Amino acid sequence: MKPVYKAHPWHGISAGENAPEKVTVFVEIVPSDTIKYEVDKESGYLKIDRPQKYSNIIPSLYGFIPQTYCGEEVAKLARERGTDKVLEGDGDPLDICVLSSHHIPHGDILLQAIPIGGLCLLDKGEADDKIIAVLVADPIYQKYTDISELPEAIITRLRHYFLTYKSLPDEKNAIEISNVYGREDAQEVIRKSMLDYRDLIFKPI
């Protein structure tokens, strides 16, 4: 019997044949987590990044789109849209928040989601976009096709989380959100991140 190996969630899984309209998502964190997990880039296993020190809780499923990368194309797009403080991409797969009415108890899973917008987040000069999406066929959220249709409270909660999730009481906040964008712009960010991934993997030595 031939051995079966687990695919690396960043490199071994497609972003989806219909990306960027519908994308595959690898979920790292769910709202009930009190520890921030992230994928280990070398092994593909989830690892503990840090315990959450304060009471802020991720308000959605959170992970990344496989075979994407936030590099120069993502940073350039942010600059073109007026975020002139961007120096470079953050060097990670493209982050995504997935809204769902279902209780999903743990990460380390794959799902299909439809991007409807995003947050252009800047972290110490690095472009760190957060795509906002809805779970495919979710009975509550599937009706939303653009971030402008979401209740304002959801956007406020997402903005507050990302503006505070790295903050310490005695340190200046280094994160800002320059703008909130809709579905078409989110799809363009995903396209650029897929180009950045191509350049990362296939760039000549």
Salt bridges, closest charged atoms under 4 A:
GLU38 OE1 - LYS36 NZ 3.37
ASP40 OD1 - LYS47 NZ 3.86
ASP49 OD2 - LYS36 NZ 3.33
ASP49 OD2 - ARG50 NH1 2.88
GLU72 OE2 - ARG79 NH2 2.42
GLU73 OE1 - LYS192 NZ 3.78
ASP92 OD1 - LYS41 NZ 2.50
ASP95 OD2 - LYS130 NZ 2.62
ASP108 OD1 - LYS6 NZ 3.53
ASP123 OD2 - LYS166 NZ 2.73
ASP128 OD2 - LYS130 NZ 3.15
GLU176 OE2 - LYS85 NZ 3.30
ASP185 OD1 - ARG81 NH2 3.37
GLU188 OE1 - ARG191 NH1 3.14
GLU188 OE2 - LYS192 NZ 3.79
ASP199 OD1 - ARG198 NH2 3.20
